[in-house]
């Protein structure tokens, strides 16, 4: 799950806490518009509600943690144990552990960003590392479709952030993803 405090249905910390209870396995702290100090303070607060070592920081500075998610042009940091990257089929993936592929569906979080790939189109990019489907995934059917197409999982922002019940929404999406992986012989 990715954070977006501006679209969160309540306090960001409480929305994340609820999503984690619902099954969000990882949380990516975005909020790049905050000052360094404010992002670092938010990372500390989030670490109190996210399972140990499951908070990923968007950008090359892990803010005291060990995991980052990079844009296509961010430099690889040193001393980080988990590195993800946004990937559109052309970015260098040397040293990267996973990628997000987007947008799967049109998304209200980034209108006009696209074109939408669909789960099959994302799979056709043939990421050489595990990939997470991102963008416009709002239903359990969409989540299951992504995993069935080969995604290692889904990365969701708007559906959970805007939900009046983020725990329930995270549970529905997580259950659909895990169920699709089990049916395909995979695991979470």
Biotite code that builds the C-alpha atoms (Angstrom):
import biotite.structure as struc

atoms = struc.array([
    struc.Atom([0.000, 0.000, 0.000], chain_id="A", res_id=1, res_name="UNK", atom_name="CA", element="C"),
    struc.Atom([1.198, 3.521, -0.790], chain_id="A", res_id=2, res_name="UNK", atom_name="CA", element="C"),
    struc.Atom([0.415, 6.500, 1.404], chain_id="A", res_id=3, res_name="UNK", atom_name="CA", element="C"),
    struc.Atom([-1.308, 9.708, 0.401], chain_id="A", res_id=4, res_name="UNK", atom_name="CA", element="C"),
    struc.Atom([-2.212, 11.843, 3.391], chain_id="A", res_id=5, res_name="UNK", atom_name="CA", element="C"),
    struc.Atom([-4.217, 14.264, 1.235], chain_id="A", res_id=6, res_name="UNK", atom_name="CA", element="C"),
    struc.Atom([-6.706, 11.627, 0.127], chain_id="A", res_id=7, res_name="UNK", atom_name="CA", element="C"),
    struc.Atom([-6.762, 9.626, 3.371], chain_id="A", res_id=8, res_name="UNK", atom_name="CA", element="C"),
    struc.Atom([-10.239, 9.186, 4.821], chain_id="A", res_id=9, res_name="UNK", atom_name="CA", element="C"),
    struc.Atom([-8.879, 10.012, 8.284], chain_id="A", res_id=10, res_name="UNK", atom_name="CA", element="C"),
    struc.Atom([-5.556, 10.464, 10.022], chain_id="A", res_id=11, res_name="UNK", atom_name="CA", element="C"),
    struc.Atom([-2.853, 8.868, 7.858], chain_id="A", res_id=12, res_name="UNK", atom_name="CA", element="C"),
    struc.Atom([-1.502, 6.898, 10.828], chain_id="A", res_id=13, res_name="UNK", atom_name="CA", element="C"),
    struc.Atom([-4.966, 5.499, 11.615], chain_id="A", res_id=14, res_name="UNK", atom_name="CA", element="C"),
    struc.Atom([-5.693, 4.641, 7.955], chain_id="A", res_id=15, res_name="UNK", atom_name="CA", element="C"),
    struc.Atom([-2.359, 2.805, 7.712], chain_id="A", res_id=16, res_name="UNK", atom_name="CA", element="C"),
    struc.Atom([-2.955, 1.035, 11.038], chain_id="A", res_id=17, res_name="UNK", atom_name="CA", element="C"),
    struc.Atom([-6.354, -0.168, 9.790], chain_id="A", res_id=18, res_name="UNK", atom_name="CA", element="C"),
    struc.Atom([-4.940, -1.269, 6.415], chain_id="A", res_id=19, res_name="UNK", atom_name="CA", element="C"),
    struc.Atom([-2.202, -3.266, 8.131], chain_id="A", res_id=20, res_name="UNK", atom_name="CA", element="C"),
    struc.Atom([-4.827, -4.973, 10.308], chain_id="A", res_id=21, res_name="UNK", atom_name="CA", element="C"),
    struc.Atom([-6.655, -5.766, 7.072], chain_id="A", res_id=22, res_name="UNK", atom_name="CA", element="C"),
    struc.Atom([-3.644, -7.425, 5.484], chain_id="A", res_id=23, res_name="UNK", atom_name="CA", element="C"),
    struc.Atom([-1.484, -4.721, 3.894], chain_id="A", res_id=24, res_name="UNK", atom_name="CA", element="C"),
    struc.Atom([1.881, -6.503, 4.079], chain_id="A", res_id=25, res_name="UNK", atom_name="CA", element="C"),
    struc.Atom([4.076, -3.528, 3.109], chain_id="A", res_id=26, res_name="UNK", atom_name="CA", element="C"),
    struc.Atom([3.612, 0.232, 3.263], chain_id="A", res_id=27, res_name="UNK", atom_name="CA", element="C"),
    struc.Atom([5.373, 2.672, 0.932], chain_id="A", res_id=28, res_name="UNK", atom_name="CA", element="C"),
    struc.Atom([5.688, 6.170, 2.399], chain_id="A", res_id=29, res_name="UNK", atom_name="CA", element="C"),
    struc.Atom([5.318, 8.645, -0.488], chain_id="A", res_id=30, res_name="UNK", atom_name="CA", element="C"),
    struc.Atom([4.631, 12.180, 0.745], chain_id="A", res_id=31, res_name="UNK", atom_name="CA", element="C"),
    struc.Atom([7.633, 13.574, -1.182], chain_id="A", res_id=32, res_name="UNK", atom_name="CA", element="C"),
    struc.Atom([6.339, 17.129, -0.818], chain_id="A", res_id=33, res_name="UNK", atom_name="CA", element="C"),
    struc.Atom([7.080, 17.146, 2.922], chain_id="A", res_id=34, res_name="UNK", atom_name="CA", element="C"),
    struc.Atom([10.316, 18.560, 4.267], chain_id="A", res_id=35, res_name="UNK", atom_name="CA", element="C"),
    struc.Atom([13.034, 16.070, 5.189], chain_id="A", res_id=36, res_name="UNK", atom_name="CA", element="C"),
    struc.Atom([12.317, 16.526, 8.899], chain_id="A", res_id=37, res_name="UNK", atom_name="CA", element="C"),
    struc.Atom([8.573, 16.067, 8.482], chain_id="A", res_id=38, res_name="UNK", atom_name="CA", element="C"),
    struc.Atom([9.046, 12.945, 6.316], chain_id="A", res_id=39, res_name="UNK", atom_name="CA", element="C"),
    struc.Atom([11.503, 11.483, 8.841], chain_id="A", res_id=40, res_name="UNK", atom_name="CA", element="C"),
    struc.Atom([9.057, 12.158, 11.703], chain_id="A", res_id=41, res_name="UNK", atom_name="CA", element="C"),
    struc.Atom([6.216, 10.586, 9.712], chain_id="A", res_id=42, res_name="UNK", atom_name="CA", element="C"),
    struc.Atom([8.382, 7.545, 8.962], chain_id="A", res_id=43, res_name="UNK", atom_name="CA", element="C"),
    struc.Atom([9.040, 7.120, 12.688], chain_id="A", res_id=44, res_name="UNK", atom_name="CA", element="C"),
    struc.Atom([5.307, 7.297, 13.457], chain_id="A", res_id=45, res_name="UNK", atom_name="CA", element="C"),
    struc.Atom([4.464, 4.832, 10.696], chain_id="A", res_id=46, res_name="UNK", atom_name="CA", element="C"),
    struc.Atom([7.068, 2.369, 11.953], chain_id="A", res_id=47, res_name="UNK", atom_name="CA", element="C"),
    struc.Atom([5.049, 2.169, 15.164], chain_id="A", res_id=48, res_name="UNK", atom_name="CA", element="C"),
    struc.Atom([2.029, 0.755, 13.258], chain_id="A", res_id=49, res_name="UNK", atom_name="CA", element="C"),
    struc.Atom([3.683, -1.150, 10.392], chain_id="A", res_id=50, res_name="UNK", atom_name="CA", element="C"),
    struc.Atom([5.280, -4.569, 11.039], chain_id="A", res_id=51, res_name="UNK", atom_name="CA", element="C"),
    struc.Atom([9.054, -4.471, 11.571], chain_id="A", res_id=52, res_name="UNK", atom_name="CA", element="C"),
    struc.Atom([11.052, -3.823, 8.396], chain_id="A", res_id=53, res_name="UNK", atom_name="CA", element="C"),
    struc.Atom([7.881, -3.463, 6.304], chain_id="A", res_id=54, res_name="UNK", atom_name="CA", element="C"),
    struc.Atom([7.991, 0.309, 5.755], chain_id="A", res_id=55, res_name="UNK", atom_name="CA", element="C"),
    struc.Atom([9.468, 1.293, 2.391], chain_id="A", res_id=56, res_name="UNK", atom_name="CA", element="C"),
    struc.Atom([10.427, 4.919, 1.759], chain_id="A", res_id=57, res_name="UNK", atom_name="CA", element="C"),
    struc.Atom([9.808, 6.429, -1.687], chain_id="A", res_id=58, res_name="UNK", atom_name="CA", element="C"),
    struc.Atom([13.127, 7.964, -2.730], chain_id="A", res_id=59, res_name="UNK", atom_name="CA", element="C"),
    struc.Atom([16.782, 7.076, -2.235], chain_id="A", res_id=60, res_name="UNK", atom_name="CA", element="C"),
    struc.Atom([16.977, 8.036, 1.465], chain_id="A", res_id=61, res_name="UNK", atom_name="CA", element="C"),
    struc.Atom([15.510, 5.288, 3.683], chain_id="A", res_id=62, res_name="UNK", atom_name="CA", element="C"),
    struc.Atom([14.982, 7.775, 6.552], chain_id="A", res_id=63, res_name="UNK", atom_name="CA", element="C"),
    struc.Atom([16.528, 5.468, 9.116], chain_id="A", res_id=64, res_name="UNK", atom_name="CA", element="C"),
    struc.Atom([15.064, 2.291, 7.652], chain_id="A", res_id=65, res_name="UNK", atom_name="CA", element="C"),
    struc.Atom([16.367, -0.320, 5.257], chain_id="A", res_id=66, res_name="UNK", atom_name="CA", element="C"),
    struc.Atom([13.978, -0.214, 2.281], chain_id="A", res_id=67, res_name="UNK", atom_name="CA", element="C"),
    struc.Atom([13.407, 2.258, -0.539], chain_id="A", res_id=68, res_name="UNK", atom_name="CA", element="C"),
    struc.Atom([11.230, 2.569, -3.620], chain_id="A", res_id=69, res_name="UNK", atom_name="CA", element="C"),
    struc.Atom([12.877, 4.568, -6.394], chain_id="A", res_id=70, res_name="UNK", atom_name="CA", element="C"),
    struc.Atom([11.545, 6.434, -9.376], chain_id="A", res_id=71, res_name="UNK", atom_name="CA", element="C"),
    struc.Atom([12.981, 5.492, -12.743], chain_id="A", res_id=72, res_name="UNK", atom_name="CA", element="C"),
    struc.Atom([15.761, 8.073, -12.386], chain_id="A", res_id=73, res_name="UNK", atom_name="CA", element="C"),
    struc.Atom([16.627, 7.890, -8.662], chain_id="A", res_id=74, res_name="UNK", atom_name="CA", element="C"),
    struc.Atom([20.187, 6.696, -7.956], chain_id="A", res_id=75, res_name="UNK", atom_name="CA", element="C"),
    struc.Atom([20.718, 3.380, -6.175], chain_id="A", res_id=76, res_name="UNK", atom_name="CA", element="C"),
    struc.Atom([21.503, 3.999, -2.502], chain_id="A", res_id=77, res_name="UNK", atom_name="CA", element="C"),
    struc.Atom([24.048, 1.960, -0.576], chain_id="A", res_id=78, res_name="UNK", atom_name="CA", element="C"),
    struc.Atom([23.388, 0.128, 2.671], chain_id="A", res_id=79, res_name="UNK", atom_name="CA", element="C"),
    struc.Atom([19.750, -0.627, 1.873], chain_id="A", res_id=80, res_name="UNK", atom_name="CA", element="C"),
    struc.Atom([18.478, -4.202, 2.078], chain_id="A", res_id=81, res_name="UNK", atom_name="CA", element="C"),
    struc.Atom([15.370, -3.847, -0.149], chain_id="A", res_id=82, res_name="UNK", atom_name="CA", element="C"),
    struc.Atom([15.198, -1.732, -3.300], chain_id="A", res_id=83, res_name="UNK", atom_name="CA", element="C"),
    struc.Atom([12.159, -1.314, -5.504], chain_id="A", res_id=84, res_name="UNK", atom_name="CA", element="C"),
    struc.Atom([11.742, 0.839, -8.584], chain_id="A", res_id=85, res_name="UNK", atom_name="CA", element="C"),
    struc.Atom([8.893, 2.187, -10.670], chain_id="A", res_id=86, res_name="UNK", atom_name="CA", element="C"),
    struc.Atom([9.363, 0.470, -14.026], chain_id="A", res_id=87, res_name="UNK", atom_name="CA", element="C"),
    struc.Atom([7.885, 1.100, -17.437], chain_id="A", res_id=88, res_name="UNK", atom_name="CA", element="C"),
    struc.Atom([9.880, -1.461, -19.378], chain_id="A", res_id=89, res_name="UNK", atom_name="CA", element="C"),
    struc.Atom([13.038, 0.563, -20.028], chain_id="A", res_id=90, res_name="UNK", atom_name="CA", element="C"),
    struc.Atom([14.630, 1.592, -16.715], chain_id="A", res_id=91, res_name="UNK", atom_name="CA", element="C"),
    struc.Atom([17.812, -0.170, -15.555], chain_id="A", res_id=92, res_name="UNK", atom_name="CA", element="C"),
    struc.Atom([16.989, -2.787, -12.940], chain_id="A", res_id=93, res_name="UNK", atom_name="CA", element="C"),
    struc.Atom([20.521, -3.623, -11.797], chain_id="A", res_id=94, res_name="UNK", atom_name="CA", element="C"),
    struc.Atom([20.466, -3.979, -8.023], chain_id="A", res_id=95, res_name="UNK", atom_name="CA", element="C"),
    struc.Atom([16.652, -3.838, -7.821], chain_id="A", res_id=96, res_name="UNK", atom_name="CA", element="C"),
    struc.Atom([14.654, -6.440, -5.870], chain_id="A", res_id=97, res_name="UNK", atom_name="CA", element="C"),
    struc.Atom([11.163, -5.678, -7.229], chain_id="A", res_id=98, res_name="UNK", atom_name="CA", element="C"),
    struc.Atom([9.331, -3.221, -9.486], chain_id="A", res_id=99, res_name="UNK", atom_name="CA", element="C"),
    struc.Atom([5.927, -1.618, -9.689], chain_id="A", res_id=100, res_name="UNK", atom_name="CA", element="C"),
    struc.Atom([4.375, -1.625, -13.147], chain_id="A", res_id=101, res_name="UNK", atom_name="CA", element="C"),
    struc.Atom([1.727, 1.000, -13.827], chain_id="A", res_id=102, res_name="UNK", atom_name="CA", element="C"),
    struc.Atom([-0.858, 2.074, -14.583], chain_id="A", res_id=103, res_name="UNK", atom_name="CA", element="C"),
    struc.Atom([-2.822, -1.137, -14.758], chain_id="A", res_id=104, res_name="UNK", atom_name="CA", element="C"),
    struc.Atom([-6.152, 0.725, -14.951], chain_id="A", res_id=105, res_name="UNK", atom_name="CA", element="C"),
    struc.Atom([-6.971, 4.432, -15.286], chain_id="A", res_id=106, res_name="UNK", atom_name="CA", element="C"),
    struc.Atom([-6.452, 6.043, -11.910], chain_id="A", res_id=107, res_name="UNK", atom_name="CA", element="C"),
    struc.Atom([-8.016, 9.069, -10.285], chain_id="A", res_id=108, res_name="UNK", atom_name="CA", element="C"),
    struc.Atom([-4.800, 9.587, -8.286], chain_id="A", res_id=109, res_name="UNK", atom_name="CA", element="C"),
    struc.Atom([-2.890, 10.398, -11.477], chain_id="A", res_id=110, res_name="UNK", atom_name="CA", element="C"),
    struc.Atom([-5.481, 11.295, -14.105], chain_id="A", res_id=111, res_name="UNK", atom_name="CA", element="C"),
    struc.Atom([-4.110, 11.188, -17.623], chain_id="A", res_id=112, res_name="UNK", atom_name="CA", element="C"),
    struc.Atom([-1.189, 8.995, -16.581], chain_id="A", res_id=113, res_name="UNK", atom_name="CA", element="C"),
    struc.Atom([-1.064, 6.086, -18.908], chain_id="A", res_id=114, res_name="UNK", atom_name="CA", element="C"),
    struc.Atom([-2.120, 4.538, -21.128], chain_id="A", res_id=115, res_name="UNK", atom_name="CA", element="C"),
    struc.Atom([-3.576, 1.834, -18.897], chain_id="A", res_id=116, res_name="UNK", atom_name="CA", element="C"),
    struc.Atom([-1.733, -1.434, -19.507], chain_id="A", res_id=117, res_name="UNK", atom_name="CA", element="C"),
    struc.Atom([-4.222, -3.890, -18.082], chain_id="A", res_id=118, res_name="UNK", atom_name="CA", element="C"),
    struc.Atom([-2.907, -6.908, -16.196], chain_id="A", res_id=119, res_name="UNK", atom_name="CA", element="C"),
    struc.Atom([-2.013, -8.751, -19.398], chain_id="A", res_id=120, res_name="UNK", atom_name="CA", element="C"),
    struc.Atom([-0.163, -5.753, -20.851], chain_id="A", res_id=121, res_name="UNK", atom_name="CA", element="C"),
    struc.Atom([1.844, -5.377, -17.651], chain_id="A", res_id=122, res_name="UNK", atom_name="CA", element="C"),
    struc.Atom([2.773, -9.069, -17.770], chain_id="A", res_id=123, res_name="UNK", atom_name="CA", element="C"),
    struc.Atom([3.888, -8.689, -21.403], chain_id="A", res_id=124, res_name="UNK", atom_name="CA", element="C"),
    struc.Atom([6.608, -6.256, -20.278], chain_id="A", res_id=125, res_name="UNK", atom_name="CA", element="C"),
    struc.Atom([8.314, -9.316, -18.757], chain_id="A", res_id=126, res_name="UNK", atom_name="CA", element="C"),
    struc.Atom([9.925, -7.719, -15.723], chain_id="A", res_id=127, res_name="UNK", atom_name="CA", element="C"),
    struc.Atom([13.102, -9.642, -14.846], chain_id="A", res_id=128, res_name="UNK", atom_name="CA", element="C"),
    struc.Atom([12.332, -9.274, -11.106], chain_id="A", res_id=129, res_name="UNK", atom_name="CA", element="C"),
    struc.Atom([9.068, -9.722, -9.164], chain_id="A", res_id=130, res_name="UNK", atom_name="CA", element="C"),
    struc.Atom([6.548, -7.082, -10.169], chain_id="A", res_id=131, res_name="UNK", atom_name="CA", element="C"),
    struc.Atom([3.660, -5.453, -8.360], chain_id="A", res_id=132, res_name="UNK", atom_name="CA", element="C"),
    struc.Atom([0.643, -4.197, -10.268], chain_id="A", res_id=133, res_name="UNK", atom_name="CA", element="C"),
    struc.Atom([-0.120, -0.541, -9.501], chain_id="A", res_id=134, res_name="UNK", atom_name="CA", element="C"),
    struc.Atom([-2.715, 1.943, -10.629], chain_id="A", res_id=135, res_name="UNK", atom_name="CA", element="C"),
    struc.Atom([-6.482, 1.950, -10.515], chain_id="A", res_id=136, res_name="UNK", atom_name="CA", element="C"),
    struc.Atom([-6.815, -1.382, -8.720], chain_id="A", res_id=137, res_name="UNK", atom_name="CA", element="C"),
    struc.Atom([-9.961, -0.962, -6.672], chain_id="A", res_id=138, res_name="UNK", atom_name="CA", element="C"),
    struc.Atom([-11.773, -4.310, -6.650], chain_id="A", res_id=139, res_name="UNK", atom_name="CA", element="C"),
    struc.Atom([-10.969, -7.834, -5.548], chain_id="A", res_id=140, res_name="UNK", atom_name="CA", element="C"),
    struc.Atom([-11.573, -9.003, -9.131], chain_id="A", res_id=141, res_name="UNK", atom_name="CA", element="C"),
    struc.Atom([-8.945, -6.576, -10.443], chain_id="A", res_id=142, res_name="UNK", atom_name="CA", element="C"),
    struc.Atom([-6.481, -7.695, -7.752], chain_id="A", res_id=143, res_name="UNK", atom_name="CA", element="C"),
    struc.Atom([-6.998, -11.371, -8.584], chain_id="A", res_id=144, res_name="UNK", atom_name="CA", element="C"),
    struc.Atom([-6.640, -10.650, -12.309], chain_id="A", res_id=145, res_name="UNK", atom_name="CA", element="C"),
    struc.Atom([-3.248, -9.016, -11.728], chain_id="A", res_id=146, res_name="UNK", atom_name="CA", element="C"),
    struc.Atom([-1.908, -11.926, -9.718], chain_id="A", res_id=147, res_name="UNK", atom_name="CA", element="C"),
    struc.Atom([-3.294, -14.409, -12.239], chain_id="A", res_id=148, res_name="UNK", atom_name="CA", element="C"),
    struc.Atom([-1.350, -12.512, -14.944], chain_id="A", res_id=149, res_name="UNK", atom_name="CA", element="C"),
    struc.Atom([1.898, -13.003, -13.016], chain_id="A", res_id=150, res_name="UNK", atom_name="CA", element="C"),
    struc.Atom([2.141, -10.100, -10.579], chain_id="A", res_id=151, res_name="UNK", atom_name="CA", element="C"),
    struc.Atom([3.827, -10.979, -7.288], chain_id="A", res_id=152, res_name="UNK", atom_name="CA", element="C"),
    struc.Atom([1.168, -8.799, -5.668], chain_id="A", res_id=153, res_name="UNK", atom_name="CA", element="C"),
    struc.Atom([-0.591, -5.474, -5.929], chain_id="A", res_id=154, res_name="UNK", atom_name="CA", element="C"),
    struc.Atom([0.320, -1.989, -4.783], chain_id="A", res_id=155, res_name="UNK", atom_name="CA", element="C"),
    struc.Atom([-2.717, 0.124, -3.945], chain_id="A", res_id=156, res_name="UNK", atom_name="CA", element="C"),
    struc.Atom([-3.096, 3.702, -2.852], chain_id="A", res_id=157, res_name="UNK", atom_name="CA", element="C"),
    struc.Atom([-6.430, 5.359, -3.614], chain_id="A", res_id=158, res_name="UNK", atom_name="CA", element="C"),
    struc.Atom([-8.752, 2.423, -2.920], chain_id="A", res_id=159, res_name="UNK", atom_name="CA", element="C"),
    struc.Atom([-7.432, 2.089, 0.627], chain_id="A", res_id=160, res_name="UNK", atom_name="CA", element="C"),
    struc.Atom([-6.627, 5.729, 1.367], chain_id="A", res_id=161, res_name="UNK", atom_name="CA", element="C"),
    struc.Atom([-10.090, 6.961, 0.334], chain_id="A", res_id=162, res_name="UNK", atom_name="CA", element="C"),
    struc.Atom([-12.010, 4.048, 1.832], chain_id="A", res_id=163, res_name="UNK", atom_name="CA", element="C"),
    struc.Atom([-14.394, 4.749, 4.711], chain_id="A", res_id=164, res_name="UNK", atom_name="CA", element="C"),
    struc.Atom([-13.251, 1.336, 6.014], chain_id="A", res_id=165, res_name="UNK", atom_name="CA", element="C"),
    struc.Atom([-9.575, 0.887, 5.073], chain_id="A", res_id=166, res_name="UNK", atom_name="CA", element="C"),
    struc.Atom([-9.290, -2.335, 7.082], chain_id="A", res_id=167, res_name="UNK", atom_name="CA", element="C"),
    struc.Atom([-12.122, -3.981, 5.139], chain_id="A", res_id=168, res_name="UNK", atom_name="CA", element="C"),
    struc.Atom([-10.840, -2.698, 1.789], chain_id="A", res_id=169, res_name="UNK", atom_name="CA", element="C"),
    struc.Atom([-7.303, -3.925, 2.488], chain_id="A", res_id=170, res_name="UNK", atom_name="CA", element="C"),
    struc.Atom([-8.676, -7.297, 3.619], chain_id="A", res_id=171, res_name="UNK", atom_name="CA", element="C"),
    struc.Atom([-10.771, -7.726, 0.462], chain_id="A", res_id=172, res_name="UNK", atom_name="CA", element="C"),
    struc.Atom([-7.876, -6.831, -1.853], chain_id="A", res_id=173, res_name="UNK", atom_name="CA", element="C"),
    struc.Atom([-5.354, -8.892, 0.101], chain_id="A", res_id=174, res_name="UNK", atom_name="CA", element="C"),
    struc.Atom([-7.629, -11.930, 0.266], chain_id="A", res_id=175, res_name="UNK", atom_name="CA", element="C"),
    struc.Atom([-8.268, -11.765, -3.479], chain_id="A", res_id=176, res_name="UNK", atom_name="CA", element="C"),
    struc.Atom([-4.525, -11.497, -4.194], chain_id="A", res_id=177, res_name="UNK", atom_name="CA", element="C"),
    struc.Atom([-3.580, -14.369, -1.903], chain_id="A", res_id=178, res_name="UNK", atom_name="CA", element="C"),
    struc.Atom([-6.451, -16.495, -3.204], chain_id="A", res_id=179, res_name="UNK", atom_name="CA", element="C"),
    struc.Atom([-5.355, -15.948, -6.802], chain_id="A", res_id=180, res_name="UNK", atom_name="CA", element="C"),
    struc.Atom([-1.777, -16.856, -5.896], chain_id="A", res_id=181, res_name="UNK", atom_name="CA", element="C"),
    struc.Atom([-2.905, -20.031, -4.129], chain_id="A", res_id=182, res_name="UNK", atom_name="CA", element="C"),
    struc.Atom([-4.976, -21.045, -7.144], chain_id="A", res_id=183, res_name="UNK", atom_name="CA", element="C"),
    struc.Atom([-1.937, -20.503, -9.360], chain_id="A", res_id=184, res_name="UNK", atom_name="CA", element="C"),
    struc.Atom([0.263, -22.597, -7.086], chain_id="A", res_id=185, res_name="UNK", atom_name="CA", element="C"),
    struc.Atom([2.106, -19.560, -5.712], chain_id="A", res_id=186, res_name="UNK", atom_name="CA", element="C"),
    struc.Atom([2.385, -17.993, -2.306], chain_id="A", res_id=187, res_name="UNK", atom_name="CA", element="C"),
    struc.Atom([2.260, -14.542, -0.781], chain_id="A", res_id=188, res_name="UNK", atom_name="CA", element="C"),
])
